[in-house]
Amino acid sequence: MSLKNDIEMVKDELNSEEKFFEKAVITEKFVKKYKNLMIGSAVALVLVVGGSVAYDMNKQSKIDAANAALSLLQKDSKDSTSLAQLKVLSPNLHDVWLYSKAMADKDVTALAQLQNSKALIVSDLVAYELAQNKKDIAALNSYAMKQSSIYKDLAQVQSAVILINSGKVQQAHDKLSTITESSSLYRVAKALLHYGVK
């Protein structure tokens, strides 16, 4: 009985080795058939990863250089070299710097030069500031009509105050009634309705 078991065991072992070699041959054929494709895929993957890392390093380097230029500008706001460098490295940050400087200096001319800024938030804030500084109801209304306006409700309140001061109470009332309860200026609008208009 032991001899029979040994023979069965040897048969099973040979079968498993045969299956192993069969799979090895199939794998070898697969590798030979798709060798160039696998090498090309590996090279492409290395190039993509390398390109991505190089791009990220370049982007971070630009950010660091722009931040360094901004730091120099904060120390010396008249440094034209740093300003030019900031404009090249980060045009949006350049416009934000010019906006903050114009606001600090109350320079309406500098603000007007930023009206067509590519930095969306800067162009929006400049449009509001210019309309508010000129006390131009039409410009404030135009600003408030834009869906993406940041100071939409504030422009409405500003328009209403200008209308109140010019004696156009009903128009001011209409402006203030457009401010919704969800607005942070709702209470201001209600107070103006109560004290300023009536």
Secondary structure, DSSP 8 states (H G I E B T S, - for coil): -HHHHHHHHHHHHHHHHHHHHHHHHHHHHHHHHHHHHHHHHHHHHHHHHHHHHHHHHHHHHHHHHHHHHHHHHHH-TT-HHHHHHHHHH-HHHHHHHHHHHHHHHT-HHHHHHTTT-SSHHHHHHHHHHHHHHHT-HHHHHHHHHSTT-TTHHHHHHHHHHHHHHTT-HHHHHHHHTTS-TTSTTHHHHHHIIIIII-
